[in-house]
Amino acid sequence: MGLMQPLYGTALNHRYRGSPKGLFNVYTNIDIGTRYLKQKLRKYKTKERAISAYNHGTPWYDKKGRFKNGNYVSNVMKKYKLYEIDFKIYYAVRNMKKSIYVKR
């Protein structure tokens, strides 16, 4: 439901006590979704396996050892890498601005 599409059952497992409709609240949705992703990252150790599990419940492999939901995983990883670069640039610029205003 909503931005990160957590299921109601998943939300309940992550201390959510509201109604299913409440999952459409952006802040609640992101909070539940990031808690769930964090849980998957701790359990499965790699981003790709965690993303596959986020989408399917557990990493989902075919007989050749590839992710069955590989398109989903690769799309998320492309976006992750894109935003990772944006955040690095943002923080580099922000830190440069801070250092300009530091009194010496």
Secondary structure, DSSP 8 states (H G I E B T S, - for coil): --SS---HHHHHHTT--S-GGGGGSHHHHHHHHHHHHHHHHHHH-SHHHHHHHHHHSS--B-TTS-BTTHHHHHHHHHHHHHHHHHHHHHHHHHHHHHHHT---
